[in-house]
Amino acid sequence: MEWDSNSEEGSGGEDEEGFLLSDGGPLPFSAGSLLETASCGFVVSDALEPDFPIIYVNTGFELVTGYRAEEILGRNCRFLQCRGPFAKRRHQLVDSTVVAEIRRCLELGVEFQGDLLNFRKDGSPLMNRLRLTPIYGDDKTITHVIGIQFLTEANLDLGPLPGSVTKESNRSSDRFSSDLMSSRFIPSGSVNPGHETCEIFQLSDEVLSHKILSRLTPRDIASVASVCKRLYQLTKNEDLWRLVCQNAWGSETTSVLEAVPGAKRLGWGRLARELTTLEAAAWRKLTVGGAVEPSRCNFSACAVGNRVVLFGGEGVNMQPMNDTFVLDLNATNPEWQHVKVSSPPPGRWGHTLSCVNDSLLVVFGGCGRQGLLNDVFVLDLDAQHPTWREISGLAPPLPRSWHSSCTLDGTKLVVSGGCADSGVLLSDTFLLDLATIEKPVWREIQVAWTPPSRLGHSLSVYGGRKILMFGGLAKSGPLRFRSSDVFTMDLSEEEPCWRCVTGSGMPGSGNPAGTAPPPRLDHVAVSLPGGRILIFGGSVAGLHSASQLYILDPTDEKPTWRILNVPGRPPRFAWGHSTCVVGGTRAIVLGGQTGEEWMLSELHELSLASSVV
C-alpha cells in the first residue's frame, strides 16, 4: 500500500542514547541516528519474488542517493554497488567478502549487519552501515526483508564520473566523514530462522511507535503497515497517527484539525490519508442565510476558527466600505451577520485582512477616499464589545493597494509588493510582529535581489517560516505581464533571500516542471498540510479555464506542478474572489466576477476531506 504524497519528512531532535533489547543488549545504532531522515534509508524488498525486488523506498533514501523511487522500485538494491547509473559491474573497491556475507545471511534467513561501500547516482562514494532484517509470515516463510541504511560520506577521492557534471550544491544530505578501512561485516551469530533474529522487533510497541514510526511521513506509515502483522496493528493506533500528523504538518495545523467538528469520528489515520492524497477533495455549493449588503467587490476575507470574516470592499460608484460581516460555519443554519463594531477604520478596497493571535483581525493598506493607505487596524472578534483599534507601527511601508500578505507563527504579519502612487509597482517585503500590539515596529526584510515588482500576486506560508510568492501582474522593463513564476524565501535564515523555484525569473515566461498554471493575477492560493500550495482562479489570459486547480510542493527536490481534478461543480466566476481555509479542511470561496456581474450571494466550498458533520 502506497500513497501518492508530497509531504516532507518529519524531523526532530532526539537524544543519542541507544535502545535496549529485551535481553539487555543495546542496538548497534542510536535513536538519534535512526531518526536522521536526511541520511537514513529505509527499504523493503519482496522475499517471495526472485532477486528480492524493492517494493518500497523512503524519501530519505532518494535524497541521499540521488535516485528517484521510480528508478529503484522493482530492482535489487545491489545497484548501489555500481558507480553511477550506467555502470554494469560492481566497483572494484566494494568488499566482495561483505557482499558474500549478505548473500549467505539472506539464504539462511538471518539478520545481517555490516558496512559496505555504495555510490550515489552522481558517482560519489557513500559508506552504508547496513542492517537487513527478514520478516516472517504466519507459515514461517520469509515474506519481506527490511533494509535500514545509515549512509554517510566515504573518505575516498575517486574523481568525477567520465562525462558527468557534479554540483556539490545538489547533494541533499549533510556530509559526515567515514573511513573505508573500517568496513566490516557483523554476522548475527544465529541461523535459527525464527522471529528471535529480528532484533528491531524486540523493541517494545511504545518505543517502535513513539521513537521510530512517529517520525515517518503519513505516506511512509501507510507503506510500512503492509510489511507484517505487528506493524499493521501498530499503525492502526490513533495516537500514533496524531503524532505522525503533528510531526509532518506541525502542532498548529494539528490543533486546528482537532477543532474540526466530527474529526474524531473520522479518525487521524483516515484524515492523514485524505489530506495526503486529496482523494476525497470535492467542490460543493454552500447555501447560507443572511446577506452582505450593500453589494460590493474587492473586499477581503479571512478565517477565524470556523468563522469567515469579511471586511470592506468597493461599493457602487467606487464607494469604499468599512463594515464587518461574520459567517459562522459551525451554526446549524449558517448566515451572514453584520457585526456592530466601534471605531471602524476608514473605508477601503484592495486591502488585506489577516488573523493573528487566534482571534485578532488585522487590516492593512488599501485604497480609500483620500488615496492609498498604509495604516494598521486590529479587532478582537471575541471581545464583549468589539472595537477596531489603530496600531501606530514605527517605520511603516509605503502606502499601497493590491499587495499580498500572510501570517507567520500566528503573530507576525508579512506584506509584499502591491501598487503605490502613480501606479508604481513594488517589490519590497515587510514584517510586523504583533505578539504585543503596543508600538510594534515594521521591519523591511533586506535582500540582495528581489523578484520583479508586481501586484495581484499571492503569498503563502509553508514549512513553518517559509513563504511562497506566485503569479501577479509583474513588471518586465517598460511592460507588465501576467506571471506564472514561483519564488520562495526562508525567513528562519539569518540572511533571507528570494529563490526562483520555477520559471526563468522573467514574468510570464515561466517554464516549470509539470503542467504549470497559465500566467494570472488576482487568484487565490491555499496552503495545505505538508507544505503543498493549491492555486485557483484569477484573471487568466486566453481560453484557459480559471477554475482548474493546480498543486505544487515546494519542498520537493524538483518541484513539479500537478493538475488536481476533483468532482463537483467549481465556481463559475473567473476573478475578483476571495478565499480562506476553515478548520484546515475546507477552502471557502466567496465573491467574484463572472465576466458579466459580481457575485457575493454564492459561496463554494472545496472540501479536502470527507464530510464529518
Secondary structure as the mmCIF struct_conf table of DSSP 4:
data_model
#
loop_
_struct_conf.conf_type_id
_struct_conf.id
_struct_conf.beg_label_comp_id
_struct_conf.beg_label_asym_id
_struct_conf.beg_label_seq_id
_struct_conf.end_label_comp_id
_struct_conf.end_label_asym_id
_struct_conf.end_label_seq_id
HELX_LH_PP_P HELX_LH_PP_P1 SER A 7 GLY A 10
HELX_LH_PP_P HELX_LH_PP_P2 GLU A 17 GLU A 17
STRN STRN1 GLY A 18 LEU A 20
TURN_TY1_P TURN_TY1_P1 SER A 22 ASP A 23
BEND BEND1 GLY A 24 GLY A 24
HELX_LH_PP_P HELX_LH_PP_P3 GLY A 25 GLY A 25
STRN STRN2 PRO A 26 SER A 30
HELX_RH_AL_P HELX_RH_AL_P1 ALA A 31 LEU A 34
TURN_TY1_P TURN_TY1_P2 LEU A 35 LEU A 35
TURN_TY1_P TURN_TY1_P3 THR A 37 SER A 39
STRN STRN3 CYS A 40 ASP A 46
TURN_TY1_P TURN_TY1_P4 ALA A 47 LEU A 48
BEND BEND2 GLU A 49 GLU A 49
TURN_TY1_P TURN_TY1_P5 PRO A 50 ASP A 51
STRN STRN4 ILE A 54 VAL A 57
HELX_RH_AL_P HELX_RH_AL_P2 THR A 59 THR A 65
HELX_RH_AL_P HELX_RH_AL_P3 ALA A 69 ILE A 72
TURN_TY1_P TURN_TY1_P6 LEU A 73 GLY A 74
BEND BEND3 ARG A 75 ARG A 75
HELX_RH_3T_P HELX_RH_3T_P1 CYS A 77 GLN A 81
BEND BEND4 CYS A 82 GLY A 84
TURN_TY1_P TURN_TY1_P7 PRO A 85 PHE A 86
BEND BEND5 ARG A 89 ARG A 89
TURN_TY1_P TURN_TY1_P8 GLN A 92 LEU A 93
BEND BEND6 VAL A 94 VAL A 94
HELX_RH_AL_P HELX_RH_AL_P4 SER A 96 LEU A 108
TURN_TY1_P TURN_TY1_P9 GLY A 109 GLY A 109
STRN STRN5 PHE A 112 PHE A 119
TURN_TY1_P TURN_TY1_P10 LYS A 121 ASP A 122
BEND BEND7 GLY A 123 GLY A 123
STRN STRN6 PRO A 125 TYR A 136
TURN_TY1_P TURN_TY1_P11 ASP A 138 ASP A 139
BEND BEND8 LYS A 140 LYS A 140
STRN STRN7 ILE A 142 GLU A 153
HELX_LH_PP_P HELX_LH_PP_P4 PRO A 160 LEU A 161
TURN_TY1_P TURN_TY1_P12 PRO A 162 GLY A 163
HELX_RH_3T_P HELX_RH_3T_P2 GLU A 168 ASN A 170
BEND BEND9 SER A 173 SER A 173
HELX_RH_3T_P HELX_RH_3T_P3 LEU A 180 SER A 182
STRN STRN8 PHE A 185 PRO A 187
BEND BEND10 GLY A 189 GLY A 189
BEND BEND11 GLY A 194 GLY A 194
HELX_RH_3T_P HELX_RH_3T_P4 HIS A 195 THR A 197
HELX_RH_3T_P HELX_RH_3T_P5 GLU A 199 GLN A 202
BEND BEND12 LEU A 203 LEU A 203
HELX_RH_AL_P HELX_RH_AL_P5 ASP A 205 VAL A 207
HELX_RH_PI_P HELX_RH_PI_P1 LEU A 208 ILE A 212
HELX_RH_3T_P HELX_RH_3T_P6 LEU A 213 ARG A 215
BEND BEND13 LEU A 216 LEU A 216
HELX_RH_AL_P HELX_RH_AL_P6 PRO A 218 VAL A 224
TURN_TY1_P TURN_TY1_P13 ALA A 225 VAL A 227
HELX_RH_AL_P HELX_RH_AL_P7 LYS A 229 LEU A 234
TURN_TY1_P TURN_TY1_P14 THR A 235 LYS A 236
HELX_RH_AL_P HELX_RH_AL_P8 GLU A 238 TRP A 249
HELX_RH_AL_P HELX_RH_AL_P9 SER A 251 GLU A 258
TURN_TY1_P TURN_TY1_P15 ALA A 259 ALA A 259
BEND BEND14 VAL A 260 VAL A 260
TURN_TY1_P TURN_TY1_P16 PRO A 261 GLY A 262
HELX_RH_AL_P HELX_RH_AL_P10 ALA A 263 LEU A 266
HELX_RH_AL_P HELX_RH_AL_P11 TRP A 268 THR A 277
TURN_TY1_P TURN_TY1_P17 GLU A 279 ALA A 280
STRN STRN9 ALA A 282 LEU A 286
STRN STRN10 GLY A 289 GLY A 289
BEND BEND15 GLY A 290 GLY A 290
BEND BEND16 GLU A 293 PRO A 294
STRN STRN11 CYS A 297 CYS A 297
BEND BEND17 ASN A 298 ASN A 298
STRN STRN12 SER A 300 VAL A 304
TURN_TY1_P TURN_TY1_P18 GLY A 305 ASN A 306
STRN STRN13 ARG A 307 GLU A 314
HELX_RH_3T_P HELX_RH_3T_P7 VAL A 316 MET A 318
HELX_LH_PP_P HELX_LH_PP_P5 GLN A 319 GLN A 319
STRN STRN14 PRO A 320 ASP A 328
TURN_TY1_P TURN_TY1_P19 LEU A 329 ASN A 330
BEND BEND18 ALA A 331 ASN A 333
STRN STRN15 GLU A 335 GLU A 335
STRN STRN16 TRP A 336 VAL A 339
STRN STRN17 SER A 342 SER A 342
BEND BEND19 SER A 343 SER A 343
HELX_LH_PP_P HELX_LH_PP_P6 PRO A 344 GLY A 347
STRN STRN18 ARG A 348 TRP A 349
BEND BEND20 GLY A 350 GLY A 350
STRN STRN19 THR A 352 VAL A 356
TURN_TY1_P TURN_TY1_P20 ASN A 357 SER A 359
STRN STRN20 LEU A 360 GLY A 368
TURN_TY1_P TURN_TY1_P21 ARG A 369 GLN A 370
STRN STRN21 GLY A 371 ASP A 380
TURN_TY1_P TURN_TY1_P22 LEU A 381 ASP A 382
BEND BEND21 ALA A 383 HIS A 385
STRN STRN22 THR A 387 THR A 387
STRN STRN23 ARG A 389 ILE A 391
STRN STRN24 LEU A 394 LEU A 394
BEND BEND22 ALA A 395 ALA A 395
HELX_LH_PP_P HELX_LH_PP_P7 PRO A 396 PRO A 399
STRN STRN25 ARG A 400 SER A 401
BEND BEND23 TRP A 402 TRP A 402
STRN STRN26 SER A 404 LEU A 408
TURN_TY1_P TURN_TY1_P23 ASP A 409 THR A 411
STRN STRN27 LYS A 412 CYS A 419
HELX_RH_3T_P HELX_RH_3T_P8 ASP A 421 GLY A 423
STRN STRN28 LEU A 425 ASP A 433
BEND BEND24 ALA A 435 THR A 436
BEND BEND25 GLU A 438 LYS A 439
STRN STRN29 VAL A 441 VAL A 441
STRN STRN30 TRP A 442 GLU A 444
BEND BEND26 ALA A 448 ALA A 448
HELX_LH_PP_P HELX_LH_PP_P8 PRO A 451 SER A 453
STRN STRN31 ARG A 454 LEU A 455
BEND BEND27 GLY A 456 GLY A 456
STRN STRN32 SER A 458 TYR A 462
TURN_TY1_P TURN_TY1_P24 GLY A 463 ARG A 465
STRN STRN33 LYS A 466 PHE A 470
STRN STRN34 LEU A 473 SER A 476
TURN_TY1_P TURN_TY1_P25 GLY A 477 PRO A 478
STRN STRN35 LEU A 479 ARG A 482
STRN STRN36 SER A 483 SER A 483
STRN STRN37 VAL A 486 ASP A 490
TURN_TY1_P TURN_TY1_P26 LEU A 491 SER A 492
BEND BEND28 GLU A 493 GLU A 495
STRN STRN38 TRP A 498 THR A 502
BEND BEND29 GLY A 503 GLY A 503
BEND BEND30 GLY A 505 MET A 506
TURN_TY1_P TURN_TY1_P27 PRO A 507 GLY A 508
STRN STRN39 ALA A 513 GLY A 514
BEND BEND31 THR A 515 THR A 515
HELX_LH_PP_P HELX_LH_PP_P9 ALA A 516 PRO A 519
STRN STRN40 ARG A 520 LEU A 521
BEND BEND32 ASP A 522 ASP A 522
STRN STRN41 VAL A 524 SER A 527
HELX_LH_PP_P HELX_LH_PP_P10 LEU A 528 LEU A 528
TURN_TY1_P TURN_TY1_P28 PRO A 529 GLY A 530
BEND BEND33 GLY A 531 GLY A 531
STRN STRN42 ILE A 533 PHE A 536
STRN STRN43 SER A 539 VAL A 540
TURN_TY1_P TURN_TY1_P29 GLY A 542 LEU A 543
TURN_TY1_P TURN_TY1_P30 ALA A 546 SER A 547
STRN STRN44 LEU A 549 LEU A 552
TURN_TY1_P TURN_TY1_P31 PRO A 554 THR A 555
BEND BEND34 ASP A 556 LYS A 558
STRN STRN45 THR A 560 LEU A 564
BEND BEND35 PRO A 567 GLY A 568
BEND BEND36 ARG A 572 ARG A 572
STRN STRN46 TRP A 575 TRP A 575
BEND BEND37 GLY A 576 GLY A 576
STRN STRN47 SER A 578 VAL A 582
TURN_TY1_P TURN_TY1_P32 GLY A 583 THR A 585
STRN STRN48 ARG A 586 LEU A 590
STRN STRN49 GLN A 593 GLN A 593
BEND BEND38 GLY A 595 GLU A 596
STRN STRN50 TRP A 598 TRP A 598
BEND BEND39 SER A 601 SER A 601
STRN STRN51 LEU A 603 SER A 607
BEND BEND40 ALA A 609 ALA A 609
#
